[in-house]
Amino acid sequence: MKQLEDLDFADDLTLLSHNHAQIKDKMNTLNNKSQQLGLKIHRGKKDQPRS
């Protein structure tokens, strides 16, 4: 069975993880890739839902 890694909605992205280390790694990867592509993450729009 495959697990979802992220959910993409138009210009929004939701990263999914099981622990803090995974989300931190995914955020670092997202930041690095977005910088390479010249994209910016709007920090004011970010949410951190709790489980």
Secondary structure, DSSP 8 states (H G I E B T S, - for coil): -----EEEETTEEEE--SSHHHHHHHHHHHHHHHHHHT----GGG------
